[in-house]
Amino acid sequence: MSRHIAGPEIERLIQLLARLPGLGPRSARRAALHLVKKKEALLEPLGKAFADAAQNVRVCATCGNIDTSDPCTVCCDATRDSGTLIVVEDVSDLWALERVGSVRAAYHVLGGRLSPLDGVGPEDLNIKQLLTRIEAGGVKEVILALNATVEGQTTAHYITDMLSGFDVRITRLAHGVPVGGELDYLDEGTLAAALQARTAL
Amino acid sequence: MSRHIAGPEIERLIQLLARLPGLGPRSARRAALHLVKKKEALLEPLGKAFADAAQNVRVCATCGNIDTSDPCTVCCDATRDSGTLIVVEDVSDLWALERVGSVRAAYHVLGGRLSPLDGVGPEDLNIKQLLTRIEAGGVKEVILALNATVEGQTTAHYITDMLSGFDVRITRLAHGVPVGGELDYLDEGTLAAALQARTAL
């Protein structure tokens, strides 16, 4: 706000809320007002939820996932097939794959992708721990579920090289036409990949 | 999330964040992940900001504004013209008018509008306190900055009736073409009002 029309606590609330992804200055104001109006129902519980999360959040030493326990909820889940390891760049990718729910595998979160321009090298990623897990045995397949970007694919190649000495099957996600997508709107790279990987009907 | 893939503290954070205006389930997940990744920079400060706000938030006994002090920041501002009282439905309207910043007046927040269908009568609004302020003297003009809806205008009429015995000028916001608006897209009611209230060039 240009002038002070609310107390410093509310101004600070707006400032911090505006730093959340998906909230701009306008929606942060709207959210802050909603919060102070619903003190018992929302402001206090959220304050407590924030404090609880801040106290308990940690990085899983096994897979690099961010959770409130270590080992994390996914690593602790005994119903998963620990012989299949899905390598993802980020926790958000793990959450996205879990929403699909079609594979009950273990995960490994790299915490980023190789990016020489941004100064991100192999030692900045959670790759050493990935090798340790595979050396420990039991892993039969590593699914590289990395982004289909140049950096994601560079990272995939690097990991493939590192794992070449191990007796594990290395796979990556298929490229192709998104379900519900129209050919006319697709880029040439995706179309070419979809043609090449065509399947028999 | 369909299955438990994160600890209960994170799941609860997502649930509560999704109840903020402007955040759906998807953006709440994104915000929660952003928060737990930025524990020191965002999660902890926001938790503290929520607790501070929850502890200090109160309704101003003078004007009905929601703030962290009573009297509120606006009522405490000695540079304002206390002879002009802008009556608004909600705190968000007060904030919106303050963003304009063209009038340095005092405010009065009704906390809603008359709505027989929703069971909101005059006694549910902050109208008695408005009369008390005007009886105390010093108010020369009351600007009814209520929404241009049926309920807002009903409320305006009611307040005009209540104030008929006092020696105060009662005004309302002008109707007309929004600045930057195109006539072709405007409703008939607005166009008729704009024609009727036309001004000489």
Interface residues (C-beta under 8 A of the other chain):
Chain A: M1 S2 R3 H4 I5 A6 G7 P8 E9 I10 R12 L13 L16 L17 R19 L20 P21 G22 L23 S27 R29 R30 A31 L33 H34 L35 V36 K37 K39 L42 L43 E44 P45 L46 G47 A49 F50 A51 D52 A53 A54 N56 V57 I66 D67 T68 S69 C72 T73 V74 D77 V91 S92 L94 W95 E98 R99 G101
Chain B: M1 S2 R3 H4 I5 A6 G7 P8 E9 I10 R12 L13 L16 L17 R19 L20 P21 G22 L23 S27 R29 R30 A31 L33 H34 L35 V36 K37 K39 L42 L43 E44 P45 L46 G47 A49 F50 A51 D52 A53 A54 N56 V57 I66 D67 T68 S69 C72 T73 V74 D77 V91 S92 L94 W95 E98 R99 G101
